[in-house]
């Protein structure tokens, strides 16, 4: 028997996505994404409890992290467009700090150093694994303060601004078409 992912007619709130988030295929894809991101970052990383996030120590000794969340479930008209949101250095930090301490990235008693940047990326399910090297290049570009280190996006994108070091949102065109009515109006083609 195959477990199917439910569909609905409109983008969903995070609360409505619980069944999808725990679907075995989505769980495995999250693990694969974090494995690929960890490999692309080329540094020691720690996976959060339940593979809920990946954290690492930046070159400035700040703890940085990435989370992968479901943003919108597929519709009957467009069943392939499950939209995922990858956040880097955004959201709750308590669980990140606890895992960073347990895994040796942050010494017990050491002060938490906040990262100097944050980003939200929206991609479809089909684009997720291709996004990992692109997002890792953004991490490296921020560490070196060098926009030239950002690789070309592996799919057409809609960006928040022209300067990659100023981006706070980046979305694939396919994801953007699904979610643009739910985000602030910002649109600039890459």
LUMLOLUM-380394 format. One record per residue (C-alpha): x, y, z; residue in one letter; residue number from 1. Coordinates in nm, 2 decimals, always signed. Layout:
BEGIN
      xx      yy      zz  r    k
       X       Y       Z  A  NUM
...
This chain:
BEGIN
      xx      yy      zz  r    k
   +0.00   +0.00   +0.00  X    1
   +0.14   +0.34   -0.09  X    2
   +0.11   +0.64   +0.14  X    3
   -0.01   +0.94   -0.07  X    4
   +0.03   +1.30   +0.01  X    5
   -0.30   +1.48   +0.06  X    6
   -0.38   +1.77   -0.17  X    7
   -0.60   +2.08   -0.12  X    8
   -0.72   +2.37   -0.33  X    9
   -0.52   +2.65   -0.16  X   10
   -0.18   +2.70   -0.01  X   11
   -0.18   +2.57   +0.35  X   12
   -0.08   +2.70   +0.68  X   13
   +0.20   +2.52   +0.86  X   14
   -0.05   +2.37   +1.10  X   15
   -0.23   +2.20   +0.81  X   16
   +0.09   +2.05   +0.68  X   17
   +0.16   +1.81   +0.97  X   18
   +0.06   +1.50   +0.78  X   19
   +0.29   +1.59   +0.49  X   20
   +0.58   +1.69   +0.71  X   21
   +0.59   +1.34   +0.86  X   22
   +0.53   +1.15   +0.53  X   23
   +0.82   +0.90   +0.49  X   24
   +0.91   +1.04   +0.15  X   25
   +0.93   +1.40   +0.28  X   26
   +1.13   +1.29   +0.58  X   27
   +1.38   +1.11   +0.36  X   28
   +1.40   +1.40   +0.12  X   29
   +1.48   +1.63   +0.42  X   30
   +1.76   +1.40   +0.53  X   31
   +1.90   +1.39   +0.17  X   32
   +1.88   +1.77   +0.15  X   33
   +2.07   +1.82   +0.48  X   34
   +2.33   +1.56   +0.38  X   35
   +2.39   +1.74   +0.05  X   36
   +2.40   +2.09   +0.22  X   37
   +2.64   +1.95   +0.48  X   38
   +2.87   +1.81   +0.20  X   39
   +2.85   +2.14   +0.00  X   40
   +2.94   +2.35   +0.31  X   41
   +3.26   +2.14   +0.36  X   42
   +3.26   +2.17   +0.74  X   43
   +3.15   +1.98   +1.05  X   44
   +2.78   +2.01   +1.09  X   45
   +2.53   +1.88   +1.34  X   46
   +2.18   +1.75   +1.25  X   47
   +1.90   +1.86   +1.48  X   48
   +1.68   +1.62   +1.66  X   49
   +1.44   +1.45   +1.42  X   50
   +1.64   +1.60   +1.12  X   51
   +1.45   +1.92   +1.19  X   52
   +1.75   +2.15   +1.11  X   53
   +2.12   +2.15   +1.03  X   54
   +2.37   +2.37   +1.22  X   55
   +2.73   +2.46   +1.17  X   56
   +3.00   +2.70   +1.30  X   57
   +3.07   +2.99   +1.07  X   58
   +3.42   +3.13   +1.00  X   59
   +3.33   +3.41   +1.25  X   60
   +3.25   +3.15   +1.51  X   61
   +2.88   +3.22   +1.50  X   62
   +2.64   +2.92   +1.50  X   63
   +2.44   +2.92   +1.18  X   64
   +2.15   +2.69   +1.09  X   65
   +1.91   +2.59   +0.81  X   66
   +1.56   +2.46   +0.85  X   67
   +1.34   +2.30   +0.59  X   68
   +0.97   +2.34   +0.63  X   69
   +0.67   +2.27   +0.41  X   70
   +0.51   +2.59   +0.30  X   71
   +0.22   +2.49   +0.07  X   72
   +0.08   +2.16   -0.02  X   73
   +0.00   +2.06   -0.38  X   74
   -0.33   +2.14   -0.53  X   75
   -0.55   +1.91   -0.74  X   76
   -0.47   +2.13   -1.04  X   77
   -0.10   +2.13   -0.97  X   78
   -0.02   +1.82   -0.77  X   79
   +0.36   +1.84   -0.82  X   80
   +0.40   +2.18   -0.66  X   81
   +0.46   +2.11   -0.30  X   82
   +0.64   +2.43   -0.19  X   83
   +0.92   +2.41   +0.06  X   84
   +1.08   +2.69   +0.26  X   85
   +1.44   +2.67   +0.35  X   86
   +1.53   +2.93   +0.61  X   87
   +1.89   +3.01   +0.70  X   88
   +1.96   +3.18   +1.03  X   89
   +1.59   +3.25   +1.09  X   90
   +1.35   +3.12   +1.35  X   91
   +1.39   +2.97   +1.70  X   92
   +1.74   +2.93   +1.83  X   93
   +1.70   +2.74   +2.16  X   94
   +1.69   +2.40   +2.00  X   95
   +1.98   +2.50   +1.77  X   96
   +2.19   +2.61   +2.07  X   97
   +2.12   +2.29   +2.25  X   98
   +2.22   +2.07   +1.96  X   99
   +2.53   +2.29   +1.89  X  100
   +2.64   +2.24   +2.25  X  101
   +2.57   +1.86   +2.25  X  102
   +2.76   +1.81   +1.93  X  103
   +3.06   +2.03   +2.03  X  104
   +3.00   +2.33   +1.80  X  105
   +2.93   +2.56   +2.09  X  106
   +3.12   +2.51   +2.42  X  107
   +2.90   +2.50   +2.73  X  108
   +2.90   +2.84   +2.89  X  109
   +3.02   +3.01   +2.57  X  110
   +2.81   +3.30   +2.46  X  111
   +2.59   +3.26   +2.16  X  112
   +2.71   +3.47   +1.86  X  113
   +2.42   +3.56   +1.63  X  114
   +2.47   +3.53   +1.26  X  115
   +2.49   +3.86   +1.07  X  116
   +2.25   +3.75   +0.79  X  117
   +1.93   +3.55   +0.72  X  118
   +1.75   +3.42   +0.42  X  119
   +1.43   +3.25   +0.32  X  120
   +1.43   +3.04   +0.00  X  121
   +1.12   +2.89   -0.16  X  122
   +1.15   +2.59   -0.39  X  123
   +0.93   +2.31   -0.53  X  124
   +0.99   +1.95   -0.43  X  125
   +1.15   +1.88   -0.77  X  126
   +1.40   +2.17   -0.71  X  127
   +1.50   +2.10   -0.35  X  128
   +1.82   +1.89   -0.40  X  129
   +1.95   +2.12   -0.68  X  130
   +1.91   +2.41   -0.44  X  131
   +2.16   +2.28   -0.18  X  132
   +2.48   +2.37   -0.36  X  133
   +2.33   +2.71   -0.45  X  134
   +2.24   +2.78   -0.09  X  135
   +2.58   +2.66   +0.03  X  136
   +2.74   +2.91   -0.21  X  137
   +2.53   +3.19   -0.05  X  138
   +2.66   +3.08   +0.30  X  139
   +3.03   +3.09   +0.17  X  140
   +2.97   +3.43   +0.00  X  141
   +2.84   +3.58   +0.33  X  142
   +3.13   +3.44   +0.52  X  143
   +3.38   +3.59   +0.28  X  144
   +3.17   +3.90   +0.20  X  145
   +3.21   +3.83   -0.17  X  146
   +2.91   +3.81   -0.39  X  147
   +3.12   +3.65   -0.67  X  148
   +3.12   +3.33   -0.47  X  149
   +2.74   +3.28   -0.53  X  150
   +2.69   +3.03   -0.80  X  151
   +2.42   +3.06   -1.06  X  152
   +2.08   +2.94   -0.94  X  153
   +2.00   +2.59   -1.09  X  154
   +1.65   +2.71   -1.19  X  155
   +1.49   +3.04   -1.29  X  156
   +1.45   +3.25   -0.98  X  157
   +1.27   +3.56   -0.85  X  158
   +1.49   +3.75   -0.61  X  159
   +1.45   +4.01   -0.34  X  160
   +1.73   +4.24   -0.47  X  161
   +2.01   +4.24   -0.73  X  162
   +2.29   +4.20   -0.47  X  163
   +2.32   +3.84   -0.34  X  164
   +2.46   +3.96   -0.01  X  165
   +2.15   +4.17   +0.04  X  166
   +1.90   +3.89   -0.04  X  167
   +1.65   +3.81   +0.23  X  168
   +1.42   +3.61   +0.00  X  169
   +1.49   +3.40   -0.30  X  170
   +1.23   +3.18   -0.48  X  171
   +1.22   +2.97   -0.78  X  172
   +0.98   +3.09   -1.04  X  173
   +0.77   +2.77   -1.00  X  174
   +0.75   +2.81   -0.62  X  175
   +0.68   +3.19   -0.66  X  176
   +0.39   +3.13   -0.89  X  177
   +0.23   +2.91   -0.62  X  178
   +0.30   +3.14   -0.32  X  179
   +0.33   +3.50   -0.44  X  180
   -0.02   +3.60   -0.31  X  181
   +0.10   +3.50   +0.04  X  182
   +0.42   +3.70   +0.05  X  183
   +0.50   +4.07   +0.05  X  184
   +0.52   +4.22   -0.29  X  185
   +0.89   +4.21   -0.40  X  186
   +0.98   +4.09   -0.74  X  187
   +1.31   +4.11   -0.94  X  188
   +1.42   +3.86   -1.19  X  189
   +1.77   +3.71   -1.16  X  190
